[in-house]
């Protein structure tokens, strides 16, 4: 793959599924999420604003998107490490893609890894709100 190419959203999701399937139990999976959250680069200034806040999340979550060179560029942050990890996975799949791809990608890794079912109801609602917000941004540019 050349430096200008990226794996497809499906290929990235399959990588995440493979990484998580090798983990023995949910404690290990939560540790994986915390590690991904620590790796999440967050922009400093202006990220944690009311405009970027995601309503419906148990923890505080901020997502910002912009269209740059025909690609959706996402930045996000949270004050909870597991949530940061989930955000990092979402960005790994969706960041830097064309708006139509972001809006139309089925995020099947959330079900196949068990993430959606092992989250508390409040976190699951927050996850749904994060995905809706990202898709709303992308749909505005399609």
Residue pairs with C-beta under 8 A, 6 or more apart in sequence:
1 7
6 96
7 15
9 93
9 94
9 97
9 101
9 105
12 92
12 93
13 93
13 107
13 108
13 109
13 112
14 109
16 89
16 92
16 93
16 109
16 113
17 109
17 112
17 113
19 32
20 29
20 32
20 113
20 114
21 113
23 29
23 32
26 114
26 118
29 113
29 114
29 118
30 82
32 85
33 81
33 82
33 85
33 86
33 89
34 81
34 82
34 84
34 85
35 85
36 84
36 85
36 88
36 89
37 78
37 81
37 82
37 83
37 84
37 85
37 86
37 87
37 88
38 81
38 84
39 88
40 76
40 77
40 84
40 85
40 87
40 88
40 91
42 75
42 76
42 77
43 64
43 75
46 64
47 62
47 64
47 75
47 77
48 60
48 62
48 77
49 62
52 62
52 63
52 64
53 60
53 61
53 62
54 61
54 62
54 63
54 126
54 129
54 130
54 133
55 129
56 125
56 126
56 128
56 129
57 78
57 83
57 122
57 123
57 125
57 126
57 129
57 130
58 80
58 83
58 120
58 122
58 123
58 125
58 126
59 78
59 79
59 80
59 83
59 126
60 78
60 79
60 80
61 76
61 77
61 78
61 83
61 87
61 126
61 129
61 130
62 76
62 77
62 78
63 74
63 75
63 76
63 87
63 130
63 133
63 134
63 137
64 74
64 75
64 76
65 72
65 73
65 74
65 75
65 134
65 137
65 138
66 72
66 73
67 73
67 99
67 141
70 98
70 99
71 96
71 97
71 98
72 94
72 95
72 96
72 97
72 98
72 99
72 102
72 134
72 137
72 138
72 141
73 95
73 96
74 90
74 91
74 94
74 95
74 134
74 137
76 87
76 90
76 91
76 130
77 84
77 87
78 84
78 87
82 123
83 123
83 126
86 115
86 127
86 130
87 130
89 109
90 107
90 130
90 131
90 134
93 105
93 107
93 109
94 101
94 102
94 105
94 134
97 105
99 138
99 139
99 140
99 141
99 142
100 138
100 142
102 134
102 135
102 137
102 138
103 135
103 138
103 139
103 142
107 131
109 115
110 116
110 127
111 117
115 127
116 124
116 127
119 127
